[in-house]
Structures are given as C-alpha cells and as structure tokens.
Amino acid sequence: MKNLAKSFRPNSFEEFAGQEHILSPNSKLFKLIKSKNIPHLFLWGRAGSGKTTLAYLIAKELDLPFYNLNATDLKVEELRQIFKNHKNSLQKPLIFIDEVHRLAKNQQEVLLPIMENHEAHIIGASTENPYYSLTQAIRSRAFLFEFKPLSKQALNNILDKVIEKESIKITDTAKEFLINSSNGDARAMLNLLEYSHDEDIITVESLKELREFSLSDGSSSSQSHYDLISALIKSIRGSDVDASIYYLAMLIKGGENPEFIARRLLILASEDIGNANFNALNLANSCYQAVSKIGYPESRIILAQCVVYLACSPKSNSSYLAINEALRAIENGLVLDIPKNITHDNTNYLYPHDYNGFVKQKYMQKDVKFYHSKKIGFEKTLDEWLEKIKILQNNRK
C-alpha cells in the first residue's frame, strides 16, 4: 500500500485538520498567511498534529522555495549557503527547521540577522516547548504557537476519507481502536492502518499485533481514559488500596501506556504525600525509570508495587498548597526586594554552619507565611526541628 500519511497530507488550508484556536478563518495568524505577510514562527506540540504540514501549506500559499531541515544534523554552512543562493532573489525562501529546540547557540546566532532583516521566512517545529532552549533574541523576533492533539472527531474525519478513497474494509471496533490509541496523532493512525492492511478486513486483533497499547494518553477501553486515571489517583489519595489496584488493572487491560501511568503516580507522590513520607517520591521516580525500560507484562508488577505503597502512605498536600499560595501572592503583586545580606556579593551574610547549623538573619523583607504543616508522618519530625530552631532563636536574643 502507498504511504498513507504522505498521500493524504492536506493540499490546502480547507483540508487542514485541527488547530482551530490559531487557524480559524477569523484568526490573526490565518489572516496574515492569506495576506502573504507571515512572521517567523515556532510551532510546538505532539507529533502528527500538523506542524510540518502547516509549513508546507504556507510555502505553497505564498509560492516560496521550501527547505526542510532538522536541527539535529543541521550545519551552519548549509544555512549560509541557502541564504547566499537567495540573496538577490525576488522570492524569500521558507526554511523549516524540525526539532528546533535542539538548535545550538551558534546556529541561532546565524539565524538572527536573517530573521532581523527578513531575508527568509523561518518556521521551527518541535514536540517540546522550545521556549527555554531558544535565546531571548530569537524569541523576540518570532511568535510561538502550541499545537493541540487532534480531536477524535478530526481523526475520524481523516480516517473516513482514507477508508473511502482506498476502499479499506475495517470493523467498527478496529476503527475505534485506531482513533483512541493514536493519541491525537494523525500520522501514527495512518501508519498503523497502512501496515495492518494485509487482510480482507482489519480487526482490533490485527491492529494490536503492531500496537499493544496507547501511544500515551488514550485508553482504548469503553470507559473514558480520563475517568479511569482520575479514579486511580483519587483512590490512592483516599488510601483505598483495593480500589487503586482495580483501576490500575482497568488501565492496563485497556492498553494504557505504562509510562503515562507512572508519570501520574510520580506527580501524586509529591502533590498528595509529600514530606509525610518522602520515600514515596523516590519509589515513584524509580517506578517511572523502570517502566520506561521494561514494557508489559512485567511493568504491571512495578506499577502495582508503587500503587500499593502510595495508597498505604500517610497523606499531606502541605508543600503543594504552599507553592500555590506563594505563586498567588506574587500574581497579586507581592514582589519583595531581596535583603542585602543574602545577595550574591554581600559580605554581611552569616554562614549558618559557622553557628552550629542556625543563625538568625533576615531572609525575606516581609514576614509572610506560605507553608502550613499538617503534622502528618515525617512532617511532624520536620516540625520538631523547626521548633528547636525557634527555641534557639529566642535563647540567643
């Protein structure tokens, strides 16, 4: 069978699926494209969400020379040669750079004058947010847009078009599995369809021979993925071991990616258990590292061990509440100067280790309390140490 993902790539904006939040007919970006006045763009989001396709469509719409590059093997001389070839051209080239978060600093420096003088149109793409990997100078000359996973309806529309055009026979349950397990990734969906089309009719069984579980965030079971993961987290938070194990089993049976489950457990260990049992975070992190290297069926044992431990642990969300309260305070205008004695070049700083581990000095311009201990588990031990510090502080006055 032909390469379905390539064959059915949209040839016009009318065929482009998803990303309505930035590419609706009334959106600013869409109007700029249609007016042939595009800014430099950096697009990030999940694979198969349309980033490369958008770059192709823009090049086609504006009738521009198109260069498809990848930051992982991009050579500075290659860039310079492209710019040199089009220096006196009436048409500015469109340079598409995939994996843009991997651009080295010297590569970014080569792009800077080109972007500044608009000698070429630069579009970068990445599955990771490139904000922190790109320099401020680069970011100030471009716009950053997040691409969302394609909705099930969008995937369904694409799939129906391919099935009809290629006269593919597929069961309803197989079609549902294709959509649910592709995690908003149109390319992954069409690739699985392509390599499964060696039978009279495509079934769930034939699909699962190539894709055992979801690509990340979508359970193929009849129950909602979000409801199942929510039920698991809430059961652990509520210290119900049996319910926790049951919902874990449901997620595994539905083909959920073990790494996704482990990531959620890692978050819960910090958010809902915290310092009440600091070993919970260590175990959850070990679980995540282990399942990333070991697939099913063995991952079920590692996940089960972690789930049981987390469900049985004492619970406290004190740290979670503390950081949220501090962030809210800053958002509401609480911006305090750093006391001079703890700035990096001040000689008046008192080194606590020179005073048996504690010495009174100013650490914040204004006394504001964000952390409120619940005195649960190991938090109680930490509280006792803080109380000892206060006693020492009073005795030294």
C-alpha positions as CSV (number, residue, x, y, z in Angstrom):
1,M,0.0,0.0,0.0
2,K,1.1,3.6,-0.7
3,N,2.4,5.8,2.2
4,L,-1.0,6.9,3.5
5,A,0.4,9.7,5.8
6,K,2.2,11.2,2.8
7,S,-0.5,10.6,0.2
8,F,-3.3,12.2,2.3
9,R,-1.3,15.2,3.6
10,P,-3.6,18.2,3.2
11,N,-3.0,20.2,0.0
12,S,-5.0,23.3,1.2
13,F,-6.0,25.1,4.3
14,E,-9.5,23.8,3.7
15,E,-8.3,20.3,4.2
16,F,-6.1,21.1,7.2
17,A,-7.5,19.4,10.4
18,G,-7.4,20.8,13.9
19,Q,-5.7,23.8,15.4
20,E,-8.8,25.9,15.2
21,H,-7.5,28.0,18.1
22,I,-4.9,29.5,15.8
23,L,-6.0,28.7,12.3
24,S,-9.7,29.5,12.1
25,P,-10.7,31.8,9.2
26,N,-11.0,34.7,11.6
27,S,-7.8,34.1,13.5
28,K,-4.9,36.6,13.2
29,L,-2.4,34.1,12.0
30,F,-4.7,32.8,9.3
31,K,-5.3,36.3,8.0
32,L,-1.6,37.1,8.0
33,I,-0.9,33.9,5.9
34,K,-3.7,34.8,3.4
35,S,-2.3,38.3,3.2
36,K,1.1,36.8,2.4
37,N,2.6,38.7,5.4
38,I,3.8,35.9,7.7
39,P,6.0,36.4,10.8
40,H,8.7,34.0,11.8
41,L,7.0,31.1,13.7
42,F,8.0,28.4,16.2
43,L,5.4,25.7,16.5
44,W,5.4,23.0,19.2
45,G,3.1,20.2,20.1
46,R,2.6,16.5,19.7
47,A,3.8,14.5,16.7
48,G,1.2,14.2,14.0
49,S,-0.6,17.4,14.9
50,G,0.2,19.2,11.7
51,K,3.3,21.4,12.3
52,T,5.2,20.3,9.2
53,T,2.0,20.3,7.1
54,L,1.3,23.9,8.1
55,A,4.8,24.9,7.0
56,Y,4.3,23.1,3.6
57,L,0.9,24.9,3.2
58,I,2.3,28.3,3.9
59,A,5.1,27.7,1.4
60,K,2.5,26.6,-1.2
61,E,0.2,29.5,-0.4
62,L,3.0,32.1,-0.8
63,D,4.7,30.2,-3.6
64,L,8.0,30.1,-1.8
65,P,11.2,27.9,-2.2
66,F,10.9,25.4,0.6
67,Y,13.8,23.9,2.7
68,N,13.0,21.1,5.1
69,L,15.9,20.9,7.7
70,N,16.4,19.2,11.0
71,A,18.3,20.8,13.9
72,T,19.9,17.5,14.9
73,D,22.1,17.4,11.8
74,L,21.9,21.0,10.6
75,K,25.2,22.5,9.6
76,V,25.8,26.3,9.8
77,E,27.4,26.3,6.4
78,E,24.3,24.7,4.9
79,L,22.2,27.6,6.3
80,R,24.7,30.2,5.0
81,Q,24.6,28.6,1.5
82,I,20.8,28.7,1.4
83,F,20.9,32.4,2.3
84,K,23.6,33.1,-0.2
85,N,21.6,31.3,-3.0
86,H,18.6,33.5,-2.4
87,K,20.4,36.8,-1.6
88,N,19.3,38.6,-4.7
89,S,16.2,36.6,-5.3
90,L,12.7,38.2,-5.5
91,Q,11.3,35.3,-3.5
92,K,12.4,34.8,0.1
93,P,12.9,31.1,0.9
94,L,10.9,29.4,3.7
95,I,13.2,27.5,5.9
96,F,11.5,24.9,8.1
97,I,13.6,23.5,10.9
98,D,12.3,20.5,12.8
99,E,13.5,19.6,16.3
100,V,14.1,23.3,16.7
101,H,14.7,23.0,20.5
102,R,18.0,21.3,19.6
103,L,19.4,24.3,17.8
104,A,22.9,25.2,19.1
105,K,23.7,28.7,20.1
106,N,26.0,29.2,17.1
107,Q,23.1,28.1,14.8
108,Q,20.8,30.5,16.4
109,E,23.3,33.3,16.0
110,V,23.4,32.6,12.3
111,L,19.6,32.9,12.1
112,L,19.4,36.1,14.0
113,P,20.5,38.6,11.3
114,I,18.4,36.7,8.7
115,M,15.3,36.9,10.9
116,E,16.0,40.6,11.8
117,N,16.4,41.6,8.1
118,H,13.6,39.3,6.9
119,E,15.8,37.7,4.3
120,A,14.0,34.4,4.8
121,H,10.9,33.1,6.5
122,I,11.9,30.9,9.4
123,I,9.4,28.3,10.8
124,G,10.6,25.9,13.5
125,A,8.8,22.9,14.9
126,S,9.3,20.7,18.0
127,T,7.4,18.2,20.1
128,E,8.9,20.0,23.1
129,N,8.3,23.6,24.2
130,P,11.3,25.4,22.7
131,Y,10.9,28.5,24.9
132,Y,13.8,27.8,27.2
133,S,16.1,26.4,24.5
134,L,15.8,29.5,22.3
135,T,17.6,32.7,23.1
136,Q,15.7,35.8,24.1
137,A,17.0,37.4,20.9
138,I,15.4,34.6,18.7
139,R,12.1,34.6,20.7
140,S,11.7,38.4,20.3
141,R,11.8,38.1,16.5
142,A,9.2,35.3,16.2
143,F,5.9,34.0,17.5
144,L,5.4,30.8,19.4
145,F,2.3,28.7,18.9
146,E,1.3,25.5,20.7
147,F,-0.4,22.8,18.5
148,K,-3.0,20.7,20.3
149,P,-3.5,16.9,19.7
150,L,-6.1,16.3,17.0
151,S,-9.6,15.6,18.4
152,K,-11.2,12.3,17.9
153,Q,-13.6,13.9,15.5
154,A,-10.8,15.3,13.4
155,L,-9.1,11.9,13.4
156,N,-12.4,10.2,12.5
157,N,-12.9,12.6,9.5
158,I,-9.4,11.9,8.2
159,L,-9.9,8.1,8.7
160,D,-13.2,8.1,6.9
161,K,-11.7,9.9,3.9
162,V,-8.8,7.4,3.7
163,I,-11.1,4.3,4.1
164,E,-13.4,5.5,1.4
165,K,-10.7,6.6,-1.0
166,E,-8.6,3.3,-0.6
167,S,-11.7,1.0,-0.3
168,I,-10.4,-0.4,3.0
169,K,-12.6,-2.8,5.0
170,I,-12.4,-2.3,8.7
171,T,-14.5,-3.3,11.7
172,D,-16.1,-0.6,13.9
173,T,-14.2,-1.7,16.9
174,A,-10.9,-1.6,14.9
175,K,-11.7,1.9,13.7
176,E,-12.4,3.0,17.3
177,F,-9.1,1.5,18.5
178,L,-7.2,3.2,15.7
179,I,-8.6,6.6,16.8
180,N,-8.4,6.1,20.5
181,S,-4.9,4.6,20.6
182,S,-3.3,7.2,18.3
183,N,-3.4,10.0,20.9
184,G,-4.3,12.8,18.6
185,D,-1.5,11.8,16.1
186,A,-2.8,11.5,12.6
187,R,0.5,10.2,11.2
188,A,0.6,7.4,13.8
189,M,-3.0,6.5,13.0
190,L,-2.4,6.2,9.2
191,N,0.9,4.4,9.7
192,L,-0.9,1.7,11.8
193,L,-3.7,1.5,9.2
194,E,-1.1,1.2,6.4
195,Y,0.8,-1.7,7.9
196,S,-2.3,-3.6,9.0
197,H,-3.9,-3.6,5.6
198,D,-2.8,-7.1,4.6
199,E,-6.1,-8.9,5.3
200,D,-9.5,-8.9,3.8
201,I,-10.8,-6.9,6.8
202,I,-8.8,-5.0,9.5
203,T,-9.7,-6.1,13.1
204,V,-8.7,-5.0,16.5
205,E,-6.7,-8.2,16.9
206,S,-4.6,-7.4,13.8
207,L,-4.0,-3.8,15.0
208,K,-2.9,-4.9,18.5
209,E,-0.3,-7.2,17.0
210,L,1.5,-4.0,15.9
211,R,0.4,-1.6,18.7
212,E,-0.1,-3.3,22.0
213,F,-1.1,-0.2,24.0
214,S,-2.0,3.5,23.5
215,L,0.7,5.9,22.4
216,S,0.3,7.9,25.6
217,D,-2.9,9.4,26.9
218,G,-5.8,7.4,25.5
219,S,-7.3,4.2,26.8
220,S,-9.0,2.0,24.2
221,S,-11.5,0.7,26.7
222,S,-15.1,1.7,26.6
223,Q,-14.7,3.8,29.7
224,S,-13.1,7.2,29.5
225,H,-9.4,7.3,29.9
226,Y,-9.7,10.5,31.9
227,D,-12.3,8.9,34.3
228,L,-10.1,5.9,34.8
229,I,-6.9,7.8,35.6
230,S,-9.0,10.1,37.8
231,A,-10.4,7.2,39.7
232,L,-7.0,5.7,40.2
233,I,-5.5,8.9,41.6
234,K,-8.5,9.6,43.8
235,S,-8.5,6.1,45.2
236,I,-4.8,6.3,46.1
237,R,-5.3,9.8,47.6
238,G,-8.2,8.2,49.7
239,S,-5.9,5.3,50.8
240,D,-8.2,2.7,49.3
241,V,-5.7,0.0,48.2
242,D,-8.1,-2.4,46.6
243,A,-9.9,0.3,44.5
244,S,-6.5,1.6,43.5
245,I,-5.3,-1.8,42.3
246,Y,-8.7,-2.3,40.4
247,Y,-8.4,0.9,38.5
248,L,-4.7,0.2,37.7
249,A,-5.8,-3.1,36.3
250,M,-8.5,-1.4,34.2
251,L,-6.0,1.0,32.7
252,I,-3.5,-1.9,32.0
253,K,-6.3,-4.0,30.4
254,G,-7.3,-1.1,28.3
255,G,-3.8,-0.8,26.8
256,E,-2.7,2.3,28.7
257,N,0.9,3.2,28.3
258,P,2.8,2.3,31.5
259,E,4.9,5.4,31.3
260,F,1.8,7.6,31.4
261,I,0.5,5.8,34.5
262,A,3.9,6.1,36.2
263,R,4.1,9.9,35.4
264,R,0.8,10.4,37.1
265,L,2.0,8.4,40.2
266,L,5.1,10.5,40.3
267,I,3.1,13.7,40.4
268,L,0.7,12.2,43.1
269,A,3.7,11.2,45.3
270,S,4.7,14.8,45.6
271,E,1.3,16.5,45.5
272,D,-0.6,14.3,47.9
273,I,2.0,12.6,50.0
274,G,4.9,15.0,50.0
275,N,7.1,15.1,53.2
276,A,4.6,13.0,55.1
277,N,6.6,10.1,53.5
278,F,9.4,11.5,51.5
279,N,10.3,7.9,50.3
280,A,7.1,7.9,48.2
281,L,8.6,10.3,45.7
282,N,11.8,8.2,45.5
283,L,9.8,5.0,44.9
284,A,7.5,6.7,42.3
285,N,10.6,8.0,40.4
286,S,12.2,4.5,40.5
287,C,8.9,3.1,39.1
288,Y,8.9,5.6,36.3
289,Q,12.5,4.9,35.4
290,A,11.9,1.1,35.5
291,V,8.7,1.0,33.3
292,S,10.4,3.3,30.8
293,K,12.8,0.4,30.2
294,I,10.5,-2.6,30.8
295,G,7.3,-3.0,28.9
296,Y,4.2,-5.1,29.6
297,P,3.6,-7.6,31.0
298,E,6.3,-7.1,33.7
299,S,5.6,-3.4,34.1
300,R,2.3,-4.3,35.7
301,I,4.2,-5.6,38.8
302,I,6.3,-2.5,39.2
303,L,3.2,-0.3,38.8
304,A,1.3,-2.4,41.3
305,Q,4.1,-2.2,43.9
306,C,4.1,1.6,43.6
307,V,0.4,2.0,43.7
308,V,0.1,-0.1,46.9
309,Y,2.9,1.8,48.6
310,L,1.4,5.2,47.7
311,A,-2.1,4.2,48.8
312,C,-0.8,3.0,52.1
313,S,1.3,6.1,52.8
314,P,0.3,9.0,55.0
315,K,-1.0,11.9,53.0
316,S,-0.2,15.6,53.1
317,N,-0.5,18.3,50.5
318,S,1.3,21.0,52.6
319,S,4.0,21.6,50.0
320,Y,1.5,21.7,47.2
321,L,-0.6,24.3,49.0
322,A,2.5,26.3,50.0
323,I,3.8,26.8,46.4
324,N,0.3,27.6,45.1
325,E,-0.1,30.2,47.9
326,A,3.3,31.8,47.1
327,L,2.5,31.9,43.4
328,R,-0.9,33.5,44.0
329,A,0.8,36.1,46.3
330,I,3.3,37.0,43.5
331,E,0.5,37.2,40.9
332,N,-1.4,39.6,43.2
333,G,1.6,41.9,43.4
334,L,3.7,40.7,46.3
335,V,7.2,41.4,44.8
336,L,9.7,41.9,47.6
337,D,13.3,43.1,47.4
338,I,15.9,40.5,48.4
339,P,17.6,41.5,51.7
340,K,21.1,42.8,51.1
341,N,22.7,40.3,53.4
342,I,21.8,37.3,51.2
343,T,22.6,38.8,47.8
344,H,25.4,37.0,46.0
345,D,28.1,39.7,46.5
346,N,27.4,40.8,50.1
347,T,29.9,40.2,52.8
348,N,27.4,40.5,55.7
349,Y,26.0,37.1,55.1
350,L,26.2,34.9,58.2
351,Y,27.1,31.3,57.3
352,P,24.8,29.0,59.4
353,H,27.3,26.2,59.6
354,D,29.6,28.5,61.5
355,Y,26.9,28.8,64.2
356,N,26.1,25.1,64.8
357,G,23.6,25.0,61.9
358,F,21.5,28.0,62.6
359,V,21.9,31.8,63.0
360,K,19.2,34.4,63.0
361,Q,19.3,36.8,60.0
362,K,16.8,38.3,57.5
363,Y,15.9,36.1,54.5
364,M,12.7,38.0,53.3
365,Q,11.9,41.7,53.5
366,K,8.4,41.0,54.9
367,D,7.3,38.1,57.1
368,V,4.8,36.1,55.1
369,K,3.7,32.6,55.9
370,F,3.0,30.3,53.0
371,Y,3.8,26.8,54.4
372,H,1.4,25.3,56.9
373,S,2.4,21.9,58.1
374,K,-0.3,19.2,58.7
375,K,2.0,17.5,61.2
376,I,1.4,14.1,59.4
377,G,4.1,11.4,59.2
378,F,7.6,12.7,58.7
379,E,6.3,16.3,58.5
380,K,5.9,16.0,62.3
381,T,9.7,15.4,62.6
382,L,10.4,18.4,60.4
383,D,8.1,20.5,62.6
384,E,10.0,19.4,65.7
385,W,13.3,20.6,64.1
386,L,11.7,24.0,63.2
387,E,10.5,24.3,66.8
388,K,14.0,23.7,68.1
389,I,15.3,26.4,65.8
390,K,12.8,28.8,67.3
391,I,13.8,28.0,70.8
392,L,17.5,28.5,69.9
393,Q,16.5,31.8,68.3
394,N,14.7,33.0,71.4
395,N,17.6,31.9,73.7
396,R,20.1,33.9,71.7
397,K,18.2,37.2,71.9
